[in-house]
Amino acid sequence: MLYQLPSQNFVALEPQSHPVSACTLPGTPGLQLLDASSSPLKAELKLTFSENQA
């Protein structure tokens, strides 16, 4: 998810592995409830940025 406040010159990036607002969608698509004995989820994300030169 990418978000920017109108008055700011930066953005916030929140990686997601589920649809936006999945908790409120019928059937909670992409979400799986875990019990206390479940192993924690581990993920890795690599971002590469480059300056746009015109």
Phi and psi in degrees as a GROMACS rama.xvg file:
@    title "Ramachandran Plot"
@    xaxis  label "Phi"
@    yaxis  label "Psi"
@TYPE xy
-117.785  130.953  LEU-2
-141.226  140.977  TYR-3
-138.376  128.623  GLN-4
-70.4062  137.082  LEU-5
-55.837  -30.1663  PRO-6
-91.4955  3.95929  SER-7
-113.925  156.479  GLN-8
-106.524  29.3893  ASN-9
-140.242  164.663  PHE-10
-121.845  158.543  VAL-11
-110.85  132.002  ALA-12
-117.181  121.41  LEU-13
-120.914  104.523  GLU-14
-62.8508  140.336  PRO-15
-135.977  144.672  GLN-16
-111.171  17.0395  SER-17
-142.567  163.08  HIS-18
-61.6993  151.567  PRO-19
-60.4401  135.746  VAL-20
60.2213  32.8917  SER-21
-57.755  -30.5591  ALA-22
-64.4382  -23.7394  CYS-23
-102.279  -3.97903  THR-24
-85.7627  148.323  LEU-25
-56.0977  130.26  PRO-26
78.51  3.45241  GLY-27
38.3822  64.7345  THR-28
-60.6286  135.1  PRO-29
83.62  -6.2383  GLY-30
-105.719  140.98  LEU-31
-131.81  124.419  GLN-32
-73.3077  135.28  LEU-33
-111.947  144.403  LEU-34
-90.7938  174.307  ASP-35
-62.3546  -25.1633  ALA-36
-89.7076  -0.820379  SER-37
-71.0157  148.282  SER-38
-72.8487  145.442  SER-39
-68.6826  149.336  PRO-40
-76.1204  139.014  LEU-41
-126.699  133.597  LYS-42
-142.142  161.05  ALA-43
-134.652  141.466  GLU-44
-135.018  131.085  LEU-45
-121.111  124.529  LYS-46
-114.911  138.132  LEU-47
-125.043  125.821  THR-48
-113.78  145.664  PHE-49
-138.35  149.252  SER-50
-78.4182  134.115  GLU-51
-80.8407  112.153  ASN-52
-107.729  120.269  GLN-53
